[in-house]
Amino acid sequence: MKKVLFFLESLKGGGAEKVLLDIVKYLPVDEYQIKVMLVTDNGVYDEEIKNYCAYESILHTEQYKSNIAKRLFYSLKYRWIYKCSPDLIYRKYIGNEWDIVVGFVEGFATRIIACADSNYVKKVAWVHVDPLEREYADSYFKSLEEQKRAYGGFDKIVCVSNSVAESFKKKWGIQDKVVTQYNPVDKANIIKKACEPIEIEKMWQVQFVASGRLTAQKGFDRLIRVMKRLKQCCHEDFGLIILGQGEEKETLEIQIEKENLKDSVKLLGFKNNPYPYVAMSDLLVCSSRAEGYSLVIAEAMVLGVGIISTNCSGPNELLDNGKYGLLVNNEEDTLYYAILSVLKNPKMVEELQKQAKERSNWFDVETICREIKEQIL
């Protein structure tokens, strides 16, 4: 039985974290002894993932909330983890007892797992975003050269789409270790959960939904500006719900208030089960400035919800360059005109939904997890 460790910073509500949950759920327990290790245990998937594998967190958030001294200790230890030698963090908390170690998110996790001794363990790095479009991972390394050396020591570098793989090769000049592995999508579970009751009903005749971490990358700010422009020229009954949490929450709330869109744009927060909200909507809008795969697009397609997306890594492959959804240039104006065209031509909604249902046959969680087992682990 292979001993596998997945390491990442937290299980907050992003797509990569949800992907990890599905991976550990479907890998065969008679072949793998799996452990997920985190820096902090304040994520939304922490409790659920414990049902499928061993779990450990370096920092325990609840333990340090009781008084000021413990909060200070927590803060100091958190800073120490990110400031000290990655080799020390690896030796102290991970060690070489594993057959396979996986840095599941680029950046900090990659830097730590790069310190594993290749003579004892197989090292895998997972890349979820286009490294040319989003360079945040660079900040975790002292230099680009250090990051390139780190990736050079991995046995496998897994990219979640062909576009991400090509960008990775271009940026780092590493070719032979790079493989493309699409994310698993649990169709049966998504369809089942979409039928669960929720506290709200559909709000508008044409309801758009967007979902993801509330960060600048996801482009919710420009989607809200698009909604403002549409409200100024369209009299149709339409609106937008946004699912997710993140550091841009307050900024987006202020933007909605300032643009007088409280009746047309609703921030509903993170939902443990987002699927009923997606399923009740007519179209999902991906306004991202950069992506790697876009799990929310795949999940919406499973539910037969049509897609409008900006053209970036991941969505362009999921939509087969526009064959299975409306793919527009990655800018605000083209997103505006795309949504406007749909509002002016209701038949487009039905056509996009038909395309989504057709594409949903492409997703199969068991096939993808079998590929992960055979090609990566």
Backbone hydrogen bonds, N-H to C=O, Kabsch-Sander energy under -0.5 kcal/mol:
donor,donor_aa,acceptor,acceptor_aa,energy
2,K,31,E,-2.2
4,V,2,K,-0.6
4,V,33,Q,-2.4
5,L,100,I,-2.4
6,F,35,K,-2.7
7,F,5,L,-0.5
7,F,102,V,-3.2
8,L,37,M,-1.9
14,G,12,K,-2.2
18,K,14,G,-1.6
19,V,15,G,-2.3
20,L,16,A,-2.1
21,L,17,E,-1.8
22,D,18,K,-1.8
23,I,19,V,-2.3
24,V,20,L,-2.5
25,K,21,L,-1.4
26,Y,22,D,-1.4
26,Y,23,I,-0.5
27,L,23,I,-1.5
31,E,28,P,-1.4
32,Y,28,P,-1.5
33,Q,2,K,-3.3
34,I,32,Y,-0.7
35,K,4,V,-2.2
36,V,54,A,-2.3
37,M,6,F,-3.0
37,M,35,K,-0.5
38,L,56,E,-2.3
39,V,8,L,-0.6
39,V,9,E,-1.3
40,T,9,E,-2.3
41,D,59,L,-0.6
44,V,11,L,-1.2
45,Y,11,L,-1.5
49,I,45,Y,-2.3
50,K,46,D,-0.9
51,N,48,E,-1.7
52,Y,49,I,-1.7
53,C,49,I,-1.0
54,A,34,I,-2.3
56,E,36,V,-2.1
58,I,38,L,-2.3
59,L,39,V,-2.5
61,T,59,L,-0.7
64,Y,60,H,-0.8
64,Y,61,T,-1.1
65,K,62,E,-1.5
71,R,67,N,-1.9
72,L,68,I,-2.4
73,F,69,A,-2.2
74,Y,70,K,-2.5
75,S,71,R,-2.4
76,L,72,L,-2.5
77,K,73,F,-2.6
78,Y,74,Y,-2.5
79,R,75,S,-2.2
80,W,76,L,-2.2
81,I,77,K,-2.3
82,Y,78,Y,-1.4
83,K,79,R,-1.4
84,C,80,W,-2.6
89,I,85,S,-1.8
90,Y,86,P,-2.4
91,R,87,D,-2.5
92,K,88,L,-2.6
93,Y,89,I,-2.3
94,I,90,Y,-2.3
95,G,90,Y,-2.4
99,D,3,K,-2.1
100,I,3,K,-2.1
101,V,122,K,-2.7
102,V,5,L,-2.9
103,G,124,V,-2.7
104,F,7,F,-2.1
104,F,102,V,-1.1
105,V,7,F,-0.5
108,F,106,E,-0.6
110,T,105,V,-0.7
111,R,107,G,-2.2
112,I,108,F,-2.1
113,I,109,A,-2.4
114,A,110,T,-1.8
115,C,112,I,-1.7
116,A,113,I,-1.9
118,S,116,A,-0.7
120,Y,117,D,-2.1
121,V,117,D,-2.0
122,K,99,D,-2.6
124,V,101,V,-2.4
125,A,156,K,-2.4
126,W,103,G,-2.6
127,V,158,V,-3.8
128,H,126,W,-0.6
130,D,291,E,-1.0
134,R,130,D,-2.8
135,E,133,E,-0.5
138,D,135,E,-1.4
139,S,136,Y,-1.4
140,Y,137,A,-1.5
141,F,138,D,-1.7
147,Q,143,S,-1.7
148,K,144,L,-2.4
149,R,145,E,-2.3
150,A,146,E,-2.2
151,Y,147,Q,-2.4
152,G,148,K,-2.1
153,G,149,R,-0.9
153,G,150,A,-1.1
154,F,151,Y,-1.6
155,D,123,K,-1.9
156,K,123,K,-1.6
157,I,177,K,-2.5
158,V,125,A,-3.4
158,V,156,K,-0.5
159,C,157,I,-0.5
159,C,179,V,-3.1
160,V,127,V,-1.6
165,A,161,S,-2.1
166,E,162,N,-2.5
167,S,163,S,-2.2
168,F,164,V,-2.7
169,K,165,A,-2.5
170,K,166,E,-2.2
171,K,167,S,-2.5
172,W,168,F,-2.6
173,G,169,K,-2.2
178,V,175,Q,-1.2
179,V,157,I,-2.6
181,Q,159,C,-3.0
187,K,185,V,-1.6
190,I,186,D,-2.3
191,I,187,K,-2.6
192,K,188,A,-2.1
193,K,189,N,-2.6
194,A,190,I,-1.9
195,C,191,I,-0.6
195,C,192,K,-1.2
196,E,193,K,-1.6
206,V,237,D,-2.2
207,Q,205,Q,-0.6
208,F,206,V,-0.6
208,F,239,G,-2.9
209,V,283,L,-2.1
210,A,241,I,-2.3
212,G,243,L,-2.3
214,L,245,Q,-1.7
215,T,213,R,-2.2
218,K,215,T,-0.9
219,G,216,A,-1.4
220,F,215,T,-0.6
223,L,219,G,-1.7
224,I,220,F,-2.2
225,R,221,D,-1.7
226,V,222,R,-2.1
227,M,223,L,-2.1
228,K,224,I,-2.0
229,R,225,R,-2.1
230,L,226,V,-2.5
231,K,227,M,-2.2
232,Q,228,K,-1.1
233,C,229,R,-0.7
233,C,230,L,-0.8
234,C,230,L,-2.3
238,F,236,E,-1.1
239,G,206,V,-1.6
240,L,264,S,-3.1
241,I,208,F,-2.2
242,I,266,K,-2.9
243,L,210,A,-2.6
244,G,269,G,-1.4
248,E,214,L,-2.7
249,K,246,G,-1.7
252,L,248,E,-2.7
253,E,249,K,-2.4
254,I,250,E,-2.3
255,Q,251,T,-2.1
256,I,252,L,-2.5
257,E,253,E,-2.2
258,K,254,I,-2.8
259,E,255,Q,-2.2
260,N,257,E,-1.2
261,L,256,I,-2.6
264,S,261,L,-1.7
265,V,261,L,-2.7
266,K,240,L,-2.6
267,L,265,V,-0.5
268,L,242,I,-2.5
268,L,266,K,-0.8
269,G,242,I,-0.6
277,Y,274,P,-0.6
278,V,274,P,-1.7
279,A,275,Y,-3.1
280,M,276,P,-1.7
281,S,278,V,-1.3
282,D,207,Q,-2.4
283,L,207,Q,-1.5
284,L,306,G,-3.3
285,V,209,V,-2.6
286,C,284,L,-0.5
286,C,308,I,-2.7
287,S,285,V,-0.7
289,R,217,Q,-3.4
290,A,217,Q,-0.9
297,I,294,S,-0.6
298,A,294,S,-1.5
299,E,295,L,-2.6
300,A,296,V,-2.1
301,M,297,I,-2.3
302,V,298,A,-1.8
303,L,299,E,-1.1
304,G,301,M,-1.8
305,V,300,A,-2.5
306,G,282,D,-1.3
306,G,304,G,-0.5
308,I,284,L,-2.4
309,S,326,L,-2.9
310,T,286,C,-2.0
311,N,328,V,-2.1
312,C,310,T,-1.0
316,N,312,C,-1.9
317,E,314,G,-0.7
318,L,314,G,-2.7
319,L,315,P,-2.5
320,D,317,E,-1.0
321,N,316,N,-3.4
323,K,319,L,-1.2
323,K,320,D,-0.8
324,Y,319,L,-2.2
326,L,307,I,-2.7
327,L,325,G,-0.8
328,V,309,S,-2.7
328,V,326,L,-0.5
331,E,329,N,-2.5
335,L,331,E,-1.5
336,Y,332,E,-2.3
337,Y,333,D,-2.5
338,A,334,T,-1.8
339,I,335,L,-2.2
340,L,336,Y,-2.5
341,S,337,Y,-2.1
342,V,338,A,-1.5
343,L,339,I,-2.2
344,K,340,L,-2.0
345,N,341,S,-0.9
348,M,345,N,-2.3
349,V,346,P,-1.1
350,E,346,P,-1.0
351,E,347,K,-1.9
352,L,348,M,-2.6
353,Q,349,V,-2.1
354,K,350,E,-2.2
355,Q,351,E,-2.2
356,A,352,L,-2.0
357,K,353,Q,-2.1
358,E,354,K,-1.9
359,R,355,Q,-2.2
360,S,356,A,-1.7
361,N,358,E,-1.0
362,W,359,R,-2.4
363,F,360,S,-1.4
365,V,185,V,-0.7
368,I,364,D,-2.1
369,C,365,V,-2.5
370,R,366,E,-1.8
371,E,367,T,-1.9
372,I,368,I,-2.3
373,K,369,C,-2.1
374,E,370,R,-2.3
375,Q,371,E,-3.0
376,I,372,I,-1.7
377,L,372,I,-2.4
